[in-house]
Amino acid sequence: MGDVDNQYRASYQVLLVTLWITLLVLAVKFWASWTTRSLSILADFLHTLLDCFSIVLSLTATISRRQAAGQELRTHRPHHTVAVLALVAFLGFIGFTILAICLFYFQDFVKSAAAAPDLTVDLSLVLLLSTVVAVHICLVLFERNQAAILGNPMLRDNANHILQDIWLTGLMLIGLIGISQGYLWLDPLLTVFLTLMLAPSLWRILERQLPSLVSQMAIAPEALVQIAAQVEGVSGCPKVRSQGVIGRQLFIRMYVLLHPEFMGVAHLIGERLENILRERYGAVRAKIYVKNVADTSRPWQDSLNPGRHKRYKKGDRK
């Protein structure tokens, strides 16, 4: 368990550093958009905002996986779901507003090139943004490397999400070079494209995070009961709960009945069962409670922490 906790701690630190660097990139893009009045930089700013939100969700999941045993089997609380809905509403409002502004810009270009908005973009700004983006890419590559070392799917998913959108930033930088040379019509054109690409980017985040935002069943209880029955000493498994995504992050809670002669080695049975679950399903955080089948009146006992006991709640009864 100590190695697992160290992996969670290292993953948390990597995600935290990634978040701070991404927030720095976010601030630079916001400043550049404000000073140049470039809508394409603003649209790319929204993509970086999505990256920040994805990292925050992964940080929350990492913290939840390190929580003590008695907590509810849930990676995210209702206010995290509310935050996701608020982000979707915010991006929808900002996106439609930006597209409407671009429409007016195109009308101005059609009427007269002189009526087009004045953008203050120069090569020094492009160089600054390129440097910031290069640092961000190096950090993301480091994150993906750490994901392979630590075996953490959340780090890998975050890195892959950012890298999948990095070509959009490269396209924006190329467009800024053209804008600095006087091709001002590139700004609204790039803005429309970048804004429309927010939808698939947001969908990728929700597709990855949504299963952990709700308490849906991840594995059929019958399959987990069958695995428990294969372990020597197990008499039955009256209650099983699972949540998460197989191969990414999975939470399992099992209530196991043991034969009386095996109660003295309950911790070994718990460790063996947890190892079997990890071998079969990958990244798993399991809490296994045991009870003597001959004395079911006693409280459930944490197999890995014998001093901890747990009684059924109303919703946990068979």
C-alpha positions in Angstrom: 0.0 0.0 0.0 2.9 2.3 0.7 4.1 2.0 -2.9 0.6 2.8 -4.2 0.4 5.9 -1.9 3.8 7.1 -3.2 2.6 6.7 -6.8 -0.5 8.8 -6.0 1.6 11.4 -4.3 4.0 11.6 -7.2 1.1 11.8 -9.7 -0.4 14.6 -7.6 2.8 16.6 -7.7 3.2 16.1 -11.5 -0.4 17.2 -12.0 0.0 20.2 -9.7 3.2 21.4 -11.6 1.4 20.9 -14.9 -1.6 22.9 -13.6 0.6 25.9 -12.5 2.5 26.0 -15.8 -0.8 25.7 -17.8 -2.2 28.6 -15.7 0.9 30.6 -16.6 0.3 29.9 -20.3 -3.3 30.8 -19.8 -2.4 34.2 -18.3 0.1 35.0 -21.2 -2.6 34.2 -23.8 -5.2 36.3 -22.1 -2.7 39.2 -21.9 -1.8 38.8 -25.6 -5.5 38.7 -26.6 -6.3 41.8 -24.5 -3.3 43.9 -25.8 -3.6 42.8 -29.5 -7.5 42.6 -29.6 -7.0 39.3 -31.5 -10.0 37.0 -31.4 -7.9 34.0 -32.6 -5.7 34.3 -29.5 -8.8 34.5 -27.4 -10.2 31.3 -29.0 -6.9 29.5 -28.3 -7.1 30.9 -24.7 -10.4 28.9 -24.3 -8.7 25.7 -25.4 -6.0 26.3 -22.7 -8.9 26.9 -20.2 -10.2 23.5 -21.1 -6.8 22.0 -20.4 -6.8 23.6 -17.0 -10.2 22.2 -16.2 -9.2 18.7 -17.3 -6.1 18.9 -15.0 -8.3 20.0 -12.0 -10.6 17.1 -12.5 -7.7 14.7 -12.6 -6.3 16.3 -9.4 -9.6 15.8 -7.7 -9.7 12.1 -8.7 -6.1 11.6 -7.5 -6.9 13.2 -4.1 -10.0 11.0 -3.8 -8.0 7.9 -4.4 -5.7 8.7 -1.5 -8.6 9.3 0.9 -9.2 7.1 3.9 -11.2 3.9 3.8 -14.4 5.1 5.4 -15.3 7.6 2.7 -18.1 7.2 0.2 -17.2 5.3 -2.9 -17.2 8.3 -5.1 -14.5 10.2 -6.9 -16.3 13.5 -7.5 -19.0 15.3 -5.5 -22.1 16.9 -7.0 -20.5 20.4 -7.0 -17.9 19.0 -9.5 -20.7 18.0 -11.8 -22.2 21.5 -11.4 -18.8 22.9 -12.3 -18.7 20.9 -15.5 -22.2 22.1 -16.5 -21.2 25.7 -15.7 -18.1 25.4 -17.9 -20.2 24.0 -20.8 -22.6 26.9 -20.4 -19.8 29.5 -20.2 -18.0 28.1 -23.3 -21.3 28.0 -25.2 -22.0 31.6 -24.4 -18.5 32.8 -25.1 -18.3 30.7 -28.3 -21.5 32.1 -29.8 -20.5 35.6 -28.8 -17.1 35.2 -30.6 -18.8 33.8 -33.7 -21.2 36.7 -33.8 -18.3 39.2 -33.5 -16.5 37.4 -36.3 -19.6 37.7 -38.5 -19.5 41.5 -38.1 -15.8 41.5 -38.8 -16.4 39.7 -42.1 -19.1 42.2 -43.0 -16.6 45.0 -42.4 -14.1 43.3 -44.7 -16.7 42.9 -47.4 -17.6 46.6 -47.2 -14.1 48.0 -47.0 -10.7 46.8 -45.9 -10.1 50.1 -44.1 -13.1 49.4 -41.9 -11.6 46.2 -40.6 -10.5 46.2 -36.9 -7.0 47.3 -36.1 -4.8 44.5 -34.7 -1.5 45.2 -33.1 0.4 41.9 -33.8 4.1 41.9 -34.4 6.8 39.2 -34.7 8.0 39.8 -31.1 4.6 38.8 -29.7 4.6 35.7 -32.0 8.1 34.8 -30.6 6.9 35.2 -27.0 3.9 33.0 -27.6 6.0 30.4 -29.4 8.4 30.2 -26.4 5.6 29.8 -23.9 4.0 27.1 -26.0 7.4 25.3 -26.4 7.8 25.2 -22.7 4.3 23.9 -22.3 4.9 21.1 -24.8 8.1 20.1 -23.0 6.2 19.9 -19.7 3.4 17.8 -21.3 6.0 15.4 -22.7 7.5 15.1 -19.3 4.0 14.4 -17.9 3.5 11.6 -20.4 6.9 10.1 -19.5 5.9 10.2 -15.8 2.6 8.5 -16.7 4.5 5.6 -18.2 6.8 5.4 -15.1 4.1 5.7 -12.5 1.5 3.7 -14.5 -1.1 6.4 -14.0 -3.7 6.6 -16.7 -4.9 10.1 -15.6 -1.5 11.6 -16.4 -1.4 9.9 -19.8 -4.9 11.1 -20.6 -4.1 14.7 -19.7 -0.9 14.7 -21.7 -2.6 13.2 -24.7 -5.5 15.6 -24.6 -3.2 18.6 -24.6 -1.0 17.2 -27.3 -4.0 16.5 -29.5 -4.9 20.2 -29.4 -1.4 21.6 -29.7 -1.6 21.7 -33.5 -4.4 24.2 -33.1 -2.0 26.5 -31.2 0.6 26.0 -34.0 -2.0 27.0 -36.6 -2.8 30.1 -34.6 0.9 31.1 -34.4 1.2 30.7 -38.2 -1.9 32.8 -38.6 -0.5 35.5 -36.3 2.6 35.7 -38.6 0.3 36.4 -41.5 -1.7 38.9 -39.5 1.5 40.8 -38.7 2.2 41.0 -42.4 -1.1 42.7 -43.0 -3.5 39.8 -43.7 -6.0 40.9 -41.1 -8.8 38.7 -42.5 -6.9 35.6 -41.1 -7.9 36.6 -37.5 -11.7 36.1 -37.8 -11.1 33.1 -40.1 -8.9 31.4 -37.6 -11.2 32.4 -34.8 -14.2 30.6 -36.3 -12.2 27.4 -36.8 -10.7 27.4 -33.3 -14.1 28.2 -31.7 -15.8 25.3 -33.6 -13.0 23.0 -32.4 -13.9 23.7 -28.8 -16.8 21.2 -29.1 -14.7 18.1 -29.9 -12.1 19.1 -27.3 -14.8 19.5 -24.6 -16.4 16.2 -25.6 -13.1 14.3 -25.2 -12.8 15.7 -21.6 -16.4 14.7 -20.7 -16.0 11.3 -22.3 -13.0 10.6 -20.1 -14.3 12.2 -16.9 -18.0 11.6 -17.1 -17.9 8.0 -15.9 -16.2 9.1 -12.7 -18.7 12.0 -12.2 -21.5 9.7 -11.4 -21.9 6.6 -9.2 -22.5 4.2 -12.0 -21.5 0.5 -11.9 -18.2 -0.2 -13.5 -18.1 -4.0 -13.2 -20.9 -6.5 -12.9 -21.2 -7.6 -9.3 -21.5 -11.2 -10.4 -18.0 -11.0 -11.9 -16.5 -9.7 -8.7 -18.3 -12.2 -6.6 -16.9 -15.0 -8.8 -13.4 -13.6 -8.3 -13.8 -13.5 -4.6 -15.1 -17.1 -4.5 -11.9 -18.3 -6.1 -9.8 -17.1 -3.1 -9.2 -19.8 -0.4 -11.1 -19.1 2.8 -13.9 -17.0 1.3 -17.4 -18.3 2.1 -19.4 -15.6 0.3 -19.5 -12.0 -0.9 -22.9 -10.5 -0.1 -22.2 -6.9 -1.2 -20.0 -5.4 -3.9 -19.7 -1.9 -5.3 -17.6 -0.6 -8.1 -17.2 2.7 -9.8 -14.9 4.3 -12.4 -13.4 3.3 -15.7 -11.6 0.0 -16.3 -8.0 0.7 -17.2 -8.1 4.3 -16.0 -9.3 4.6 -12.5 -11.4 2.0 -10.7 -12.8 1.9 -7.1 -14.1 -1.3 -5.7 -15.6 -2.1 -2.3 -16.3 -5.7 -1.3 -17.8 -7.3 1.8 -16.5 -10.8 2.2 -17.5 -13.6 4.5 -14.7 -15.8 5.7 -14.6 -19.3 7.3 -13.8 -19.1 11.0 -10.3 -20.7 10.7 -9.2 -18.0 8.2 -10.1 -14.9 10.2 -6.5 -14.9 11.6 -5.1 -14.4 8.1 -7.9 -12.0 6.9 -5.3 -9.4 5.9 -3.5 -11.9 3.7 -6.8 -12.8 2.0 -7.5 -9.1 1.5 -4.1 -8.5 -0.1 -4.4 -11.5 -2.3 -7.9 -10.5 -3.5 -6.7 -6.9 -4.1 -3.7 -8.1 -6.2 -6.0 -10.3 -8.3 -8.3 -7.4 -9.0 -5.3 -5.2 -10.1 -4.0 -8.0 -12.3 -7.3 -8.3 -14.0 -8.6 -4.7 -14.2 -5.4 -2.5 -14.0 -5.4 0.6 -11.8 -7.7 -0.4 -8.8 -8.3 1.1 -5.4 -10.0 -1.6 -3.4 -11.5 -1.6 0.1 -12.2 -5.1 1.4 -14.2 -5.7 4.5 -14.4 -9.2 6.1 -16.6 -10.9 8.7 -16.7 -14.3 10.3 -19.4 -16.3 8.5 -20.2 -18.1 11.9 -20.8 -14.8 13.7 -22.4 -12.3 11.4 -23.6 -10.1 14.3 -20.1 -8.6 14.6 -19.2 -5.5 12.6 -17.4 -5.6 9.3 -13.6 -5.4 9.7 -11.2 -3.8 7.2 -9.0 -6.6 6.0 -5.9 -4.3 5.5 -6.5 -2.3 8.7 -7.7 -4.7 11.3 -8.4 -2.0 13.8 -11.0 -0.4 11.6 -14.6 -1.6 11.7 -17.6 -0.6 9.5 -21.2 -1.2 10.0 -23.8 -1.4 7.2 -25.6 1.8 6.4 -29.3 1.5 5.3 -28.3 1.7 1.6 -25.6 -1.0 2.1 -27.9 -3.8 3.3 -28.4 -6.8 1.0 
